[in-house]
């Protein structure tokens, strides 16, 4: 099989920090085109990651005219995810779109409809599903060890951690703050592990309360002219059709002594529970009339002078995505699933604005 040809649309932080290094590391596809509205960014990415004859564009529609390109990566601000992804699929390309799926739920639904109409594969960059911790817990759940999961907490709590570069503080471009930025990861992971995508009702709140939120921020402060109207924190209470309850906590700035990184969740089942944190899993259960905790090792290696083969989530994500294209199988992240994440996030924002619950009619 000939190597897939990839076009990159958006050559900013998420491209250079995640996707491009992972694609280079696995070396299974040719990166033949790069597009960014800032030409220097596209040129730099092409030089570092592209084929010798890689082309550079400032207009993604020109890139889409190249019929040799099999796959497009949409790594742009949230507002443009839907139009670019839809145009790419209509041009005959498979699409990897960075999270969240879209700025609005309606845009996300349009992306799903286009994938179905064109027959092109579409996936969203929820890399936390690919963590060793998530894969372990997924196997435990599928074996039935947790029983019925009826309560879960999706957690993405930063004491300070407001991104102050690019358009992260631009509500028009992004659609929101920590809820749509990092809360989306934890909600996606929670729904995936529960295998539950049927919300019935959502109540949400959001706040911009922390004074001096730029103080102590690991990336520094921001100027007074920046759009800082986005929330510091948002919280959701989600009831699923089967009665299960999910709470979602997402913050960039919160005066708490217990920050919990994104991609964390707690799952409570009728037989046992599970908690996922960075590099750790805890299974809690009762055995022989005693409460116990099982803490599996997530480390590779175990042999002197050998730490194991690196299989970070971005690398595993790229490998499984290319496998899906080459073998014509479903990607790990289905667009229908990612769409539900966007619908719930939008419902939390709507409820926070109106002060009323949001009900889903399916």
C-alpha positions in Angstrom: 0.0 0.0 0.0 1.3 3.4 -0.9 1.9 5.9 1.9 -1.0 8.3 2.7 -0.5 11.9 1.7 -1.5 14.4 4.4 -2.3 18.1 4.2 -2.0 20.2 7.4 -4.4 23.2 7.8 -3.3 25.3 10.7 0.4 25.3 11.7 0.2 26.8 15.2 0.7 25.5 18.7 -1.4 22.3 18.6 0.1 21.3 15.2 3.7 21.8 16.4 3.1 20.6 19.9 1.1 17.5 19.2 0.3 16.3 15.7 3.4 17.1 13.7 5.9 15.6 16.1 3.8 12.4 16.5 3.4 12.0 12.7 7.1 12.4 12.3 7.8 9.9 15.0 5.7 7.1 13.5 6.8 7.9 9.9 3.9 6.2 8.2 2.6 9.0 6.0 3.9 11.9 3.8 3.2 15.4 4.8 2.9 17.1 1.4 1.0 20.4 2.1 0.9 23.0 4.8 -1.5 25.9 5.2 -1.7 28.8 7.6 -2.9 32.4 7.2 0.5 33.4 8.5 2.8 32.1 5.7 5.9 32.0 7.9 4.2 29.4 10.1 3.4 27.2 7.1 6.8 27.6 5.7 8.5 26.6 9.0 6.3 23.5 9.4 6.9 22.4 5.9 10.7 22.7 6.3 10.7 20.8 9.5 8.1 18.1 8.8 7.3 18.1 5.2 8.5 16.2 2.2 11.2 17.9 0.1 8.6 19.1 -2.4 5.9 20.0 0.2 3.7 22.9 -0.9 2.8 25.9 1.2 -0.6 27.7 1.2 -2.3 30.6 2.9 -5.8 29.6 1.6 -7.0 26.2 2.6 -9.3 26.0 -0.4 -6.3 26.0 -2.7 -4.8 23.1 -0.7 -8.0 21.1 -1.1 -7.7 21.3 -4.9 -4.8 18.9 -4.7 -6.4 15.6 -5.5 -3.3 13.6 -4.4 -4.0 14.5 -0.7 -5.8 11.7 1.1 -6.1 13.2 4.6 -6.5 16.7 6.0 -5.7 17.8 9.6 -7.8 20.7 10.7 -5.8 22.4 13.5 -7.3 25.9 13.5 -9.3 27.9 16.0 -12.6 26.4 17.0 -14.8 28.7 14.9 -13.3 27.4 11.7 -13.3 23.7 12.5 -16.7 23.0 10.9 -16.4 24.9 7.6 -12.9 23.7 6.9 -13.7 20.0 7.8 -16.9 20.1 5.7 -15.1 21.5 2.7 -12.3 19.0 3.1 -14.7 16.0 3.2 -16.6 17.4 0.2 -13.2 17.6 -1.6 -12.7 13.8 -1.0 -10.4 14.0 2.0 -10.6 12.1 5.3 -10.4 14.6 8.2 -8.7 14.6 11.6 -10.1 17.7 13.4 -8.7 19.0 16.6 -10.9 19.2 19.7 -13.5 20.5 20.4 -15.4 19.2 17.3 -16.9 22.7 16.6 -17.8 26.0 18.2 -21.5 25.1 18.2 -23.5 22.0 18.4 -25.2 22.8 15.1 -21.8 23.0 13.4 -20.9 19.6 14.9 -24.1 18.0 13.6 -23.3 19.4 10.1 -19.9 17.8 10.3 -21.5 14.4 11.1 -24.0 14.8 8.3 -21.2 15.6 5.8 -19.2 12.5 6.9 -22.2 10.3 6.3 -23.0 11.9 2.9 -19.4 11.8 1.5 -18.4 8.4 3.1 -15.2 10.1 4.3 -13.8 9.3 7.7 -13.9 12.0 10.4 -12.4 11.9 13.8 -11.7 14.4 16.6 -8.5 14.9 18.5 -9.5 13.5 21.9 -6.1 11.9 22.7 -6.9 11.1 26.3 -8.8 8.0 25.1 -5.5 6.7 24.0 -3.8 6.9 27.4 -2.7 3.6 28.9 -4.8 4.5 31.9 -7.9 4.9 29.8 -7.3 1.7 27.8 -6.9 -0.3 31.1 -10.1 1.1 32.6 -12.0 0.5 29.4 -11.0 -3.2 29.5 -12.0 -3.4 33.2 -15.4 -1.9 32.4 -16.0 -4.1 29.3 -15.3 -7.2 31.4 -18.1 -6.1 33.7 -16.0 -5.4 36.8 -17.6 -2.1 37.6 -21.2 -3.2 37.0 -23.6 -0.4 36.1 -21.9 3.0 36.1 -24.5 5.3 37.5 -22.4 8.3 38.7 -19.3 9.9 37.3 -17.2 13.0 37.7 -15.4 14.5 34.8 -12.6 16.7 36.1 -10.3 19.4 34.6 -9.4 21.7 37.5 -6.5 24.1 37.2 -5.6 26.3 40.1 -4.0 28.6 37.6 -3.6 27.8 33.9 -5.1 30.3 31.5 -3.6 30.0 28.0 -2.8 33.6 26.9 -1.5 33.0 23.4 -3.1 32.8 20.0 -6.9 33.2 20.2 -7.6 31.3 23.4 -9.0 34.5 25.1 -11.1 35.4 22.0 -14.7 34.2 22.6 -15.7 34.8 19.0 -13.0 32.4 17.7 -13.1 29.8 20.5 -16.7 29.9 21.8 -15.7 29.7 25.5 -13.1 29.3 28.1 -12.0 26.3 30.2 -15.3 24.4 29.6 -14.8 24.1 25.8 -11.0 24.0 26.1 -10.1 21.4 28.7 -13.5 20.3 30.1 -14.2 18.9 26.7 -11.4 16.3 27.2 -12.6 15.1 30.5 -16.2 14.9 29.4 -15.3 13.0 26.3 -13.3 10.5 28.2 -16.1 10.0 30.8 -18.8 9.4 28.2 -16.4 7.0 26.3 -15.7 4.9 29.3 -19.4 4.8 30.3 -20.4 4.1 26.7 -23.3 6.5 27.3 -24.2 9.1 24.7 -27.8 9.9 25.5 -28.2 13.0 27.7 -31.6 13.9 29.0 -31.1 17.1 31.0 -28.3 19.5 31.8 -27.9 22.3 34.4 -24.8 24.5 34.1 -23.2 27.4 35.9 -20.1 29.5 34.9 -18.1 32.1 36.7 -15.6 34.9 36.2 -14.8 35.6 39.8 -11.1 35.1 40.6 -9.3 38.3 41.2 -5.9 38.6 39.7 -6.3 35.3 37.8 -3.3 36.3 35.7 -1.1 36.3 38.8 0.6 33.0 39.3 -0.4 32.0 35.8 2.3 29.6 34.5 2.2 31.4 31.1 2.3 34.9 32.5 -0.3 37.6 32.5 -2.2 39.3 29.7 -2.6 43.0 28.7 -5.7 45.0 29.5 -6.8 45.2 25.9 -7.2 41.4 25.7 -10.6 39.9 25.7 -10.8 38.4 29.2 -14.6 38.0 29.4 -14.4 34.2 29.2 -15.2 32.2 32.3 -12.6 31.2 34.9 -14.7 28.2 35.7 -17.8 26.3 34.6 -19.7 23.4 36.1 -22.3 21.0 34.7 -24.8 18.6 36.1 -25.8 16.1 33.5 -28.5 13.5 33.8 -28.6 10.7 31.1 -31.6 9.0 29.7 -30.9 5.8 31.7 -30.7 7.9 34.9 -26.9 8.1 35.3 -25.5 11.3 36.6 -22.3 13.1 35.5 -20.8 16.2 37.0 -18.3 18.2 35.1 -15.8 20.7 36.6 -13.7 22.7 34.3 -11.5 25.6 35.4 -8.6 27.7 34.3 -8.4 29.6 37.6 -9.9 28.4 40.8 -8.7 29.0 44.4 -8.5 25.4 45.4 -5.7 23.3 46.9 -6.5 20.3 44.8 -6.0 20.9 41.1 -6.8 17.9 38.9 -5.4 17.8 35.3 -7.7 17.5 32.3 -8.4 13.9 31.2 -9.3 12.9 34.7 -12.5 11.2 35.8 -14.1 9.2 38.6 -16.5 6.4 37.7 -18.8 4.8 40.3 -20.5 1.5 39.5 -22.8 -1.0 41.2 -19.9 -3.4 41.7 -16.8 -1.2 41.9 -15.4 2.2 41.0 -12.4 3.5 39.1 -10.4 6.8 39.1 -8.1 8.0 36.4 -5.5 10.6 37.0 -2.3 11.4 35.0 -0.2 8.2 35.0 -2.4 6.5 37.6 -5.5 4.3 38.0 -7.2 3.3 41.2 -9.9 0.6 41.2 -11.9 0.6 44.4 -14.0 -2.4 45.4 -15.0 -4.7 48.3 -13.4 -8.1 48.5 -14.0 -10.7 51.2 -16.0 -8.1 53.2 -13.1 -5.6 53.1 -12.7 -2.4 51.2 -9.7 -2.4 49.0 -7.9 -0.4 46.3 -6.2 -1.9 43.3 -3.4 0.3 41.8 -2.1 -1.3 38.6 1.3 -0.2 37.4 1.1 2.0 34.2 4.8 1.9 33.7 6.5 0.1 30.8 9.9 -1.6 31.2 10.8 -3.5 34.3 14.2 -4.6 32.8 17.5 -3.1 33.7 18.6 -0.3 31.3 15.2 -0.4 29.5 12.3 1.9 30.1 9.9 0.4 27.6 8.8 1.6 24.1 7.3 5.1 24.1 3.7 5.1 23.2 2.4 8.4 24.3 -1.3 9.3 23.6 -0.4 11.6 20.6 1.6 8.8 19.0 -1.0 6.1 19.7 -3.7 8.5 18.4 -2.0 8.9 15.1 -1.3 5.2 14.7 -4.9 4.2 15.3 -6.2 7.0 13.0 -4.0 5.9 10.1 -4.9 2.3 10.8 -8.6 3.2 10.4 -8.0 4.8 7.1 -5.7 2.1 5.7 -7.9 -0.8 6.9 -11.2 1.0 6.3 -12.3 0.6 10.0 -13.9 3.0 12.4 -11.7 5.5 14.2 -11.4 5.3 18.0 -13.3 8.7 18.2 -16.5 8.5 16.2 -17.9 11.9 15.0 -21.3 11.0 16.4 -19.7 10.6 19.9 -17.8 13.9 19.6 -21.0 15.6 18.5 -22.7 14.6 21.8 -19.8 16.2 23.7 -20.4 19.5 21.8 -24.1 19.3 22.5 -23.6 18.9 26.2 -21.0 21.7 26.4 -23.4 24.0 24.6 -26.2 23.0 26.9 -24.1 23.9 30.0 -23.3 27.3 28.5 -27.0 27.9 27.6 -28.1 26.9 31.1 -25.5 29.1 32.7 -26.8 32.0 30.7 -30.5 31.5 31.1 -30.5 30.0 34.6 -32.8 27.2 33.4 -32.2 23.5 32.7 -31.7 22.4 29.1 -33.6 19.3 28.0 -32.7 17.1 25.1 -35.3 15.8 22.7 -34.0 12.8 20.8 
